[in-house]
Amino acid sequence: MEYIKQYNTNEVYVNEKLTEKIDKINSHPLTVVEAPMGYGKTTAIKIYLNKFHTNYYWQNIYTDSDIAFWQGFCRIISKIDSNVGSRLENIGLPKDSIKLEECIELINSIYIKEEIAIILDDYHLIDNKNLDELIYNLVKSMDNKIHLIIITRNKPDIEIEELQLKKLVNYITKNCLEFEKDDIKKYYKLCGINLNTLNIDDVYKKSEGWISAIYLIMLNYIEYNTIEISEDIYELVEKLVYEPFEEKFKDFLLRLCVFDQFTLEQVKFVTGDEKVDLLIKELTQVNAFVKYDKKNKVYLFHAIFRTCLLEKLKEKDDDYKKEVYKKGGLWFYKKRKYVLSMGYFYKARYYESFLNTLVQDKGNSITGEIKDTFIRCMENCPNEFKQKNHLALLVYARRLFTYNEMDLFGKVCGQFYENIAKDKNIDHKEKNQLLGEMKLILSFTKYNNIEEMSNLHKEAYELMYKPSTIMTNKSTWTFGSPSILYMYYRDKGKLQEQLRIMKNAMPYYYKITDNHGKGADYIMEAEVCFNQGDILNAEIALDKAMIMCDKYSGVLCCALFLKLRILIHERQV
C-alpha cells in the first residue's frame, strides 16, 4: 500500500449518480431521499443547498408526534408568510378532504419571489396517512418555485411511482448514495490515501458501499495501517472515534449526548465552563460525527456516534448519570420546556424536581399523546415524594380526569386525602386551600349538572383563601363548545331555573379560578333570550359578556358565535 502522511478526513466526495440526482432537485416540486442510517442523506442535501445557494428552511423531526410536526411546519411557513402559517396552525393537520383542500389552497396562495427549499429531515418518524396525503396532493398543485425535500429511512406512502410518471418527484435511493469501488478509490485519494485494487475490493466488500463504514475503515487504516476489522459498526465507532479522545473530550461528549441537538449556550450551562468555545470548535473541526448547523445555530451528533455515546454513558456510575440528566432537566426548566425538563429529572431520579416542574407547568404541557408515558412516570414516582408535594397529586388528578382515566383518578384522589391526613407539618390554612382545590377538581366530575357543580364550587370557596394554584385562567372553559346553553341545559321545563342556578353559581367559580370563563353566565342568559325571540335583551346580555370575557377560555368564541346568529336573524327579518 502507498499512502501519504498528511490526511484530510473531512473531505466530501460526491459520486456521479448522486451528482446527477442533485442537479435535478430544482426541476421537481418534490425530492425524496430514502436510505438507511449513515448513507449521507443529509450531507447530499447540504451539497445541493451549497451548490445552488437556495433559500431554504430545514425542519428536523425528532418524534412521531404529528402535532409537534405540524407546529414545526407551520413555523416554517410563517417565516415565508406569517398569515398563512397562522391560519394553517389553526386548521391543524388536515384529517378530512375539506381541511385538506383548504390547506393546499393556503400554501399555494403564498407569493414566492425566489426559489425556496423546505427540507423535512427524518420524515420516517412520522407515520401518518393524513400527512402523506397532504404532501401527495400538494405536490400535484404546488408552485414550481417551492422545492419540498423529504429525507427518510423508509419509503413514504405518497404514491411515488405515480409522481415519477408525472415527473413531479426526484427519487434518490440508497443505490444513488452507495459508493462503488471506483468511488472508494477516488474518495480515499481525495482524503490523502492511495490503496491498491486488492485493498479497495476488500473495503468495498466490508462496507457494501456504506459511506459511514467506508469512513470508519479509513480512520482505522490511518491509525493502524490495516483494513482488517472484525468489530461491528458501533464497536468500530467506539474504537476509532470515541477512544482516541482525551478524557476531557470524553466527559464533554457524554454530558451532551443526552440531547438531540444543543447550542453553545446549552454547552456552557451543562459544562459550567464559560470558555468552552474553543473546545467545541476543536471537536467539530477534527470529528465528522459532530457537526454545526449554521442556519439553526445548533450542534448535532451523527446518529451512530450518539448511540455509541449513550451506551458508554450507561457504563458510568449512578452519580455521574444522575448529574448528567439533572443538568438536562435544569436546562429545559430554565427554558420553560417543562415536559422535556420532567423527562430528564425523571431519568435522573430527581423526583422532587420532577414533581415541582409538573406543578410549575400546572400540567398544561401534558398532552394526550404523552399520556401513557406521563402516567407511567407518575405511578413509578415513590410516594414519599408525593407526600411532600400535594399540589403535584392535584395536578395529576386533574390530568387523569381529562384523559378519562376514572379508575386511576379515583385512586389518586384517595391517595391525596390519605397524604393530607398524615401530613403533620401543614398548617390549617394551607390544608383547607388544598382541600378546596380538590373540591374544584371533583366539580368537573359532575358535568353537566350545574347545580351539583355549583355546590362543590361553594364548598371549595369556603375552604380556599386564594384562587386555585393548579389551574390557569388561560385554559379552555368550553372544551370547544360554541354554546354555553347547550352545555348545561338538561331538563325540559326548567330553563329559567337552570339559568338562575348558573347566575348564582358562577361568581363562586370566578373567585376560586381567578375569573376563568368570565362572562359565561351572561352568554347563557343571552342565548336563552335569543331562543325565546327576545333579541333586545339577548343583545344587552351579550354586550355585558363581551366586555368581561377573555380570548383564552373559549367564552369569547361562544359570544361571537351568538352575535353572528343574531346578525343572520336580523337580516332575515
N, C-alpha and C positions, 0 to 999 in steps of 0.2 A: 504494500500500500504506500501511496505517496500522499503526504499531507503537509500543509504549511503550519507555521506556529501561530500565526495571527488568525483568529476566528471572529466571525460576526454572526452570532446565533439569532439575532433579531431580524435578519433579512426575510423579506416576504417574496415568495415565488408564486406566480400565477400561471397555471398550465393553459394550453391553447383552448381546450374545451371550455374551461371556465371563463377565459377572456372573451370568447365568442358570446357566451351567455350574458356576461356583464354588460357587453356593448349593446345588448338588445333590451335592457331594462327600460330605457327611456322610450321604447317603441310599444310598450304594453301598459295597460292600466293596472295589471296585477303581475307580480312576480312571486313565485313560491320557491323557497329554498328549503328542501327537505333532505335531511340526512341525520344519522345518529350523532351522539355527542362526540366532540373532538374532531370533526371533519372540516372545521374552518368556515362554518356558515356565516358567522358574524363578521369574520375577517373579510370574506368575499364581498359582503355588502359595504363594508367600510372602504374597501378598494374602489367600489363603484362610486361612493359618495366623494371620495378624494379626487377621482378621475373627472367626474362631471360637475363638481362644485355645486351640487343640487342643494336647494333649501330643503332641510329635512327635519322630521320630528320622530324621535325614537321612543317607543313605549316598551319597557321591559315588563314582562308578565311573570309574576312570582308565585301566584296561587291559582287554584281552579275556580276562584270566585268570579262569577260573571258580573256581579255588582262592582267589585273593585276594578275589573277590566273596563267596564262601561264608564266609570268615573274617570279613569285614566285617559280613555279615548276621548271623552268629552272635553277634558282639559286641553288635549292637543288641538281639537277642533276650535276651542275657544281662543287659542293663540292665533288661529287663522281668521276666525270670525267669531267674536265673543257672543253675539246674539244667537247664532246658530248653535254654538256649543252649549249655551244655557238652555235653549229650547230642547236640544237632544237629551240633556241630562234630566229635564223634567219629564220627558216622554218615557225614558228608560229603555233598556234593550228590548226592541220590539218582539212581542210574542204572538202577534196576530197580523193579518195582511194589511189592516188599516194603518196600524202603527208602523209597519214595515214600509209602506208606501210613503208615509209622512216623513220618516227618517231619510229615505232616499231623496225625496224632493228637497228637504232641507240641505243635505250635503251637496246636492247638485246646484243649489242656489248660490253657493259660495263663489264669489268672484276671485279667480286665480289669475294674477298678473304674470307671474313667472312659475315655471315648473317646480313642483314640490314632491317630496317623497315622504310617505308615512310608513314607518317600519314597526311591525308587531313582532317582537322577539320572544321566542319560546311559546309560540301560539298553541303548541300541543297540550299545554297545561289547561287550556280552556276547551272542555268537551261539551260544546253547546250547539245544538242544531239551529237554534234561533240566530246565533251569530254567524254560523256557516251560511245560512240562507240570506242573511243581510249582505254579507260580502259577495255572494254569488250574484244577487240581483243588482247590487251596487256597481259591480264591475261591468255589467252589461250596459249601464247607462252613464258611467262616470265620465267627467270631463277628462280629456286626454292630457291635461297638464298635471293631473294628480297621478302619482305612481304609488300604489299600495304594495308593500313588500312584506310577505309573511315568512318568518324564519321558524322552522318547526322540525321536530324529530320524527313526526309521523305525518302521513299524507292526510291533509284536511278533507273533510267531506263536503266539498264545494263543486262537484261536477267538473273536475279539472279537464277531463277528456273533451267534454263539450266546449269548454272555454278555449282549449287548444285548437279545436277545429275552427273556431271563430276568430282565432289569432288574438285573443284577449289576455292570455296568460303566458308568461315566460317561466317555464318549469325547470328549475335547477335541482337535479337529484344528486345522490351520493356518487353516481357514476362520473358526474362532471367535476366533483371535488376530489376524487381519488387520484393519487399520483401513479403514473406508470413508471416503468424502470428508467426511461429517459428523463422523466420529470425529477425523479430522485437524484439522478446524476447531476442535473443542472442546478437543482436546489442546493445540494451539498457543495457544489463548486462555488455557488454564489456566497455560501457561508464560509468558504475558505478550506474546503475538504475535497480531495481528489481520491475517489475509490475506484478500484478496478472492476471490470464487468462481473467477476465472480462475487465480489462483496456487494455490489449493487443488487444482484439477483437475490442474495441472501437477505438483504434489508427488505426488499420487496416481498419476499416470502414471509418474513416475520411480521411485517406491518400490514400486508394486504392493501397497501395504498393509503392507509390511515395516517394522515398528516401528524396527528399527535404522537403516535408511536414512532414515526419517522424522525420527528424532532427529538424525542427522548432517546432513541438509539444514537442519534448524532451526539447528544450530550455524553452518553456513555462512552462513545468512541473517543471523544475529546479527552475525557477523564482517564480512561483505562486502555485506550488504543486497541479496543476489540469491540466486535458487534455480537459476540456470543452472549445472549441474555436469556435467562430462564424464568425470571420473576414475572408475575402478572403486571398489568399496567399500573396498578396502584402501588405495588411494591417498587416498581420502577420509578414512579414519581417520588416516592419517599426517599429512595436511594440517591437519585440523581438531582432532584430539585430541593428537597427538604433538608436532608442530612448535611450537605455541604455548607449550609448557612452557619454563621456564628450563633452562639447561644442567644445573644440579644435579638437577632433577627427571628430565631425560632419562637422566642417568647412573644415577640411583636406579632408574628403571624397567628399564633394560637389565640391571642387575645382578640384578634379581628375576624377570625374565620367563622365566628358565630353570626356574623352579619351577611346578608345577601349582597349588600354594597355599603360603602362607607365614604364619608367625606373627611377632609383634612381636619375640620373642627371636631369631628367624631373621634378621630385618631388621637388628637390631643387630649380629649376628655377621658378616653378609655385608658390611655397610657400614663396620663398625668404629666406628660412631657410637652412643654410649650415649644421646644426646639426640635420637634420630631420631623420637620420638613425635609431636612437633608437625608434622614434615614429612609423615609418613604420614597424620596426621589431616587436614591441609590437602589432601592428594592425594585422599582419599576424599570429602571434602566438595565439591570442585569438579569431580569426574570420576565420571560414572556407569559408567565402564568398569573401575573398581577398587572392589570392594565388600567390606565387612566382614561376615563371618558370626558374629553374636554368640553363637550357640549353641555352635559349634565353635571359636570364637576364632581364626579364620584369615581371611586376606585372599585374595581371588580376583580374577583378571583375567577380563574378558569374553573369550571365545574369539577373537573377531575382533581385538580390541585386542592380545591376546597374540601372535597370528600376525603382526601388523604389527611388534611389538617384536622378535620373533625374526628377522624379515627385516632390521630395522635393525641388530641385533646382528651379523649376517653381514657388514655393511659395515665393521665395526670392524677394526683391525689385529689380527694374531695374538696379540700380547702381551696385549691387552685381553681378548680372548675366552678365552685360556688362564687368565687371572686370575679371570674370572667363573666358569668351570666348576671351577677349582681350589677356590674358596671353597665352591661347592656340594658338592664331594667332601668337603671338611673338615667341613662342617656335618653331613652324613649319617654320616660316620665317627664324629663326636662322639656322635651319637645311636645308634650301633651298627646303623645301617641299611646294612649292608655292600654289598648288591647295588646300591642307589642310589648309594652312595659310589663304587663301582668304575665305574659308568656315567659319572659326572661327571669322575672322574680320567682316564678313557679319552678323553672328548671334549676334555679339556684337554691331552692327550698327556703327562700326568704318569705315565709308565709305571711308574716306581719306586714311587710311591704306590699305583697300581693293583694291582701285584703284592703289595705289603706288606699291602694290605687283604684280598686273597684269602687270604694266609697267616693273618692275624688271624682271619678268619672260618672258616678251615680248610675252606672250600668247602661248608660246611653249608647256606648260603642259596642255593646254585646249584641250583635245582630243574630238573626235566626240561623245564618249559615255557619256560625261557630258555636251554636247551641251545645252540641254534644261534647265538644272539647271543653267548653266553659263548665258544664255540669260535672264532667269527669274531674276537672281540677278542683272544683269546689268540694266535691264529695271526698276527694283524696286529701284535702287540706285538714290537718289534725284539729280536733275540736278544741284543744287547749288554746289555739289562736282565735277560733271563732268565739270562744267565751270572753275574750278580751275586746272583741270588735262586734258589738251588737248591730251597729249600722250596716256592716257588711252582710249579715244574715238578712236584714230587712231588704237590702238591695237585691240580694239573691232571691228572696221570696217573690219580690215584685217581678223579676225577670221570669221566674218559673210560671207565674200566673199568665204572663203574656205568651209564653211558649205553650200554654195549656197543659203543663205537666202537673196536674192537680194532685196526684198521689204524693209526688215529691214535695209539692207546695205545702200540703198538709203536714208532712214530716218536718220540713224546715221551720214552719210556724211553731210546731210543738217544741222543736229544739230551741228556738228563740225564747219562748216563755220559760223553758227549763233553765236556760242560761241566765236569764234575768233574775229568776227566783234565787239562784245560787250566788249571784254577784253581791257580795257584802260591801264592796267598795264604792258602789254607785250611789249618789245622793238621790233623795226623793224627787227632786225637781227633774233631774235628767232621766230618772226611771219612768216618770209619767210621760215625759216627752217621747221616749222610745215606745211606750205602750200606745200612745196616741198615734204614732207613725204606723204601728201595726194595725190599729183600727182603720186608718185611712186605706191601707193596702187591702184589708178584708172587705172594705166597702165595695171594691170592684167585683168581688165575687157575687154581689147582689144585683149586678147589672142585668136587666134594665128596669129594675124596680126602684124608682126614685125615692119612694118612701122609706124602704129599708136601707138604701144607701144613705139617705139623709140622717137616719137615726144614728148610724155609725159615724157620720161626719160630725154630728153634735157631740157624741161621746169622745171623739178624737179632740174636738175643740176644747172640751172641758179639761182634758189632760195636758194638752200642749201649751207651752208658753211662747213658742215662736213657730213660724212657718216650717213646713217639712224640709229637712236637710237631705232627703234621699230622692226627692222629686224635683224636676225642673219645670218652670212655667213655660219653657220653650218647647215642651213635648206636645204631641197631639192630644187634644181633648175629645175630638170627634171620631177618631180611628178611621178617618176618611169619609164619614157620612156627610152628605150635603144638607142634611136636615136634622135639627135638634128634636123637633116634634116627632118625627118618625123613629127616633132612637128611644124615646121614653113614653110615648102614649101607648097604653097597653090594654085598658079596659073600656069597653064600649059604654057610653053614657056618663063617663067620669072625666071628660076632657077638662072641664073647668077646675075640678078637684086636683087633677094631675098638674095643671098649670099653677095652682095655688101652692101645692107642695114644692114644686120646682122653685117658685119665687121665694118661699120661706127657707128652702134648703141651701141655695147657692151662696148666700152671704157667709155661712159657716165654712163651706168648702173654699171660698175665695180666701178667707183668713188663714186657713191652715196650709194653703198651697201658694201663697203669695200671688193671688189673683189669676191662677191658672184657669183658662177658659172664660175669662171675664166677658160678660155680655151674653152668655148662653141663655140665661133666663129671659132676657128681653127678646132674643131671637125667637124663642119658643112662643112667647106672647104674640110677636108679630106674625108668626106662622098660623097661630090659632085664629087671629083676626082675619088674615088673608083667606084662609079656608072657609071662614064664615061670611065672606063677602064684605067685611068691614075694612076697606082699603085704606081709609084715612088713618085709623088707629094702628093699622099694620105698619104704615109708613112712619108714624110717630115712634112706635116701639123700635122699629128697625133703625131709625136715626140715633136713638139712645144707645143701641147695641154697637153701632159702628163707631161711636165716639169712644166706647170702652174697650172694644176687642183689639187684640194684637194680631200680628201676621203669622205667629208661630203655631198656635194651638189648633188651627183649622176652623175656629169660630168665624173668623173674617170670611172664609170661603163660603160658609153657610149663609152669612149676611149678604154677600154679593150674589149668591145663587137666588135667594129670595127676592132681592132687588130686581134681578133680571126677570123673574116670573111676574113681578108687579108691572114692570115696563111692558112686557108682552101682553099682559091682561089689559092695560090701559090703551094700547094700540088697537087691540081687537074691539074694544068698546068704542 
